[in-house]
Every structure is written in structure tokens, then in C-alpha cells.
Amino acid sequence: MTRLVLFDIDETMISSDGAGRRAIGKALARLFGGDISTSKVSMSGKTDPQILTEILKHCRMEDQEIQSRIKEILDIYITLLQDEIDKSGYYIIHRGIPELLDLLHNHEKVFLGLLTGNIEKGARMKLEPFNLNRYFPIGAYGSDSASRMDLPEIATGRGKQHFKVDFRPEQVTIIGDSIYDVRCAKGYGAKSLAVNTGSTEKEHLLDEKPDFFFEDLSDLEDVLKAILA
């Protein structure tokens, strides 16, 4: 059976040393002054618009104003992100990712895409230092919807159009490091593969009952078996 495998980015494939958080903080400071803190909001597994909404709600901004400003904030964020990536001291790719992507890319029954809370431009910028964009012709992003629960259907639709394969939900595997990756997979009827390379504690990931769990993705044989199961 063919598989569409959708990868999260931050803490699943790479760690960006807080480049995104710093760029968001600077974008907010540019628009609203330096008194808006990003530290009270967890960003793991959330979409960029969701993160901004939560930050601005902490500042007691009204919902209508928040929604009217998100695009403006993200436009500024994108102009700042590359510099923050370049300045990161610990910008890494996680163990097993290069080998796994090569293996899946060359597998006749596997097709690859992204499912990430990053807006698309930010996602592509974060992957570029490791030349990973070449593996992912399609994806679903925070720029498509503020709700991660919407992204599996969007990604699968794009996969069907691009690859000319009519993927059913049970043929889709979503790989991520957060509880929200597991939840959006389950909500769509896809398989969930959780990896413990991010900030989410192991027991919290296991509480979500993912179909598969790995400490990291370096055991290529077992990860491939899980994807093809």
C-alpha cells in the first residue's frame, strides 16, 4: 500500500535554537514596542497564527484587533527570520533524519510532504540550511489555517493533486514531536508517529497514545516498518 508521509519541522527534523521565537519577538517589538513578551506561550506544535494570537491575548488585546494584525506581524517576522537563523549557535538536524529522508524518497511506495505550524515561507527558510526542501514538493502550513487540525486534509489534498495518488486517511502517516501532531493525525484518521526529540515530555506524548513512538528516528529499519505497517 502506498503511503503519504507528512513531517513536522521544528524539533522533529531540526532544532533552530529559538530562531523563530526571536524573530517573532522582534517583529512584535517593532510594531508594538519592546514590552511584549513571548516567554509565557509554549510554541511547540502550534501554528504561527495561533502562537501570535496567544501572545497578544496575554497582552489583553481584543480578538478583532489581533486577527487584523496577524498578517502584518508575520510579514515582518519573515523579514527577520533569516538573520536569526544565521545567528543561531545550535542549528542542527536530528539524528537519522538525512538517512531516513533518503530512504523514504527512494522508496517506490512512499511519498513525502510537510505538515507544520510554520507559515510556508518560514518553513522553507528553516529547511534550506540542510537542503531538505528537495524532499518535500507539497505540504500544509500555518499560513493555510491557524488550526493544526485542518492541516492533514489540506496536505493530503495537495498530495493527491501533485502525486496523482488518491490517498485515503489510513494511508497517511504524520510524524511529529508534539501532542498536537498526534491529535491532528488521530482527528483525520491517519497514523501517528511520535518522536521524542522536542520539548514535550515522553509521558505526555505517550498519554496521547500515538500509533508508534520513537526516542529519535535513527533506527531506520524499525521506523520504515512503522510507516509501512
C-alpha positions in Angstrom: 0.0 0.0 0.0 1.3 3.5 -0.9 1.9 5.9 1.9 1.9 9.7 2.2 4.3 10.6 5.0 3.9 14.1 6.4 6.8 15.6 8.5 6.7 18.3 11.1 9.8 20.6 11.1 10.7 22.1 14.4 12.2 19.6 16.9 11.1 16.7 14.6 13.7 17.2 11.8 15.7 20.2 13.0 16.3 22.4 16.1 16.7 26.0 15.2 18.0 27.3 18.5 15.0 29.6 19.1 15.3 31.4 15.8 11.6 31.6 15.2 10.8 32.8 18.7 13.4 35.5 18.5 12.1 36.7 15.1 8.5 36.8 16.4 9.7 38.7 19.5 11.5 41.3 17.3 8.5 41.6 14.9 6.2 42.3 17.9 8.7 44.8 19.3 8.9 46.6 16.0 5.1 47.0 15.9 4.1 47.4 19.5 7.2 48.3 21.4 9.5 46.2 23.5 7.1 45.3 26.3 5.5 42.2 24.6 7.0 39.0 26.0 6.9 35.7 24.1 8.1 33.7 27.0 4.7 32.9 28.5 3.5 31.0 25.5 4.6 27.5 24.5 5.2 27.3 20.8 5.5 23.5 20.5 3.2 22.0 17.9 1.2 25.2 17.4 0.7 27.2 14.2 2.3 30.7 13.8 -1.0 32.5 13.8 -2.1 30.5 16.9 1.1 31.5 18.7 0.7 35.1 17.9 -3.0 35.0 19.0 -2.0 33.5 22.4 0.9 36.0 22.9 -1.4 39.0 22.1 -4.2 37.7 24.3 -1.7 37.6 27.2 -1.3 41.4 26.5 -5.1 41.8 26.7 -5.5 42.7 23.1 -9.0 42.3 21.7 -9.7 39.4 19.3 -10.7 41.6 16.5 -7.5 43.6 16.6 -5.4 40.5 16.9 -6.9 39.0 13.8 -6.5 42.2 11.9 -2.8 42.4 12.7 -1.5 38.8 12.3 -0.7 39.1 8.6 1.2 42.3 9.2 3.2 40.7 12.1 4.0 37.6 10.0 5.2 39.8 7.1 7.7 41.5 9.4 8.6 38.1 11.0 9.7 36.7 7.6 12.0 39.7 7.0 13.7 38.9 10.3 13.8 35.1 10.4 16.8 34.5 8.1 19.0 36.7 10.2 18.0 34.8 13.3 18.7 31.5 11.6 22.1 32.8 10.5 22.9 33.8 14.1 21.8 30.6 15.7 24.6 28.8 17.5 22.9 25.4 17.7 21.1 25.0 14.4 21.1 21.2 14.0 19.4 18.4 12.1 18.3 15.5 14.3 19.9 12.1 14.3 18.7 9.8 11.5 16.8 12.5 9.5 19.1 12.7 6.4 19.3 8.9 6.1 15.5 8.4 6.7 14.6 11.1 4.1 16.9 9.5 1.5 15.4 6.1 2.3 11.8 7.3 2.0 12.5 9.5 -1.0 13.8 6.5 -2.9 11.0 4.1 -1.8 8.6 3.3 -4.6 5.5 3.2 -2.2 6.3 6.3 -0.2 5.5 10.0 -1.0 6.7 12.9 1.2 5.2 16.1 2.4 5.2 18.6 5.2 2.7 19.3 7.9 3.9 22.2 10.0 2.6 25.1 12.0 5.2 27.4 10.3 3.9 29.6 7.6 5.2 28.3 4.3 7.9 30.9 3.7 9.2 30.3 7.2 9.1 26.5 6.8 11.2 26.7 3.6 13.7 29.0 5.2 14.2 26.7 8.2 14.8 23.7 6.0 17.1 25.4 3.5 20.4 25.2 5.6 20.2 21.4 5.4 19.0 21.3 1.8 15.8 19.5 2.9 13.3 21.3 0.7 14.1 19.0 -2.2 12.4 16.1 -0.4 9.1 18.0 0.1 7.2 19.1 -3.0 4.0 19.6 -1.1 2.8 20.5 2.4 0.3 22.2 4.7 1.3 25.2 6.8 0.2 27.6 9.4 -0.4 30.0 6.5 -3.2 27.7 5.4 -5.0 27.5 8.7 -4.4 28.7 12.3 -5.8 25.3 13.4 -3.4 22.3 13.1 -6.4 20.0 13.0 -7.2 21.4 9.5 -3.8 20.7 8.1 -3.9 16.9 7.4 -6.8 17.2 5.0 -5.1 20.2 3.2 -1.8 18.3 2.9 -3.5 15.1 1.7 -5.4 17.1 -0.9 -2.2 18.6 -2.2 -0.6 15.2 -2.2 -3.4 13.8 -4.3 -3.1 16.6 -6.8 0.7 16.6 -7.0 1.4 12.8 -6.9 -1.8 11.7 -8.7 -2.5 9.2 -6.0 -5.8 9.1 -4.2 -4.5 8.7 -0.6 -7.1 7.6 2.0 -6.6 8.8 5.6 -5.3 5.4 6.7 -2.5 5.7 4.0 -1.2 8.9 5.7 1.4 8.9 8.4 2.1 12.1 10.4 5.4 12.4 12.1 5.9 14.9 14.8 7.3 15.7 18.3 4.3 17.2 20.0 0.9 16.2 21.3 -0.7 18.3 18.6 0.9 16.2 15.9 -0.6 13.1 17.4 -4.0 14.8 17.8 -4.3 16.1 14.3 -3.3 12.7 12.9 -6.0 10.9 15.0 -8.6 13.6 14.1 -8.0 12.9 10.5 -7.8 9.1 10.8 -4.2 9.0 9.8 -1.4 7.0 11.6 0.6 9.0 14.2 4.3 8.5 14.7 5.6 10.5 17.7 9.3 11.2 18.2 10.7 12.4 21.5 13.2 14.9 20.1 11.4 18.0 21.2 10.4 19.7 24.4 7.4 17.6 25.1 8.0 15.1 27.9 7.9 11.5 26.9 4.9 10.6 29.2 2.8 13.4 27.7 3.4 12.0 24.2 2.6 8.5 25.3 -0.6 9.8 27.1 -1.8 10.7 23.6 -1.5 7.0 22.5 0.3 7.5 19.2 0.3 4.5 16.9 4.1 4.5 17.1 6.7 6.1 19.4 10.4 6.5 18.9 13.0 8.3 21.0 14.5 9.5 17.7 14.3 8.5 14.1 17.8 6.9 13.7 16.6 3.2 13.7 15.8 3.2 10.0 14.6 -0.3 9.8 12.0 0.0 12.6 10.8 3.4 11.5 10.3 2.2 8.0 8.3 -0.8 9.3 6.1 1.5 11.3 5.5 3.8 8.3 4.6 0.8 6.1 2.5 -1.0 8.8 
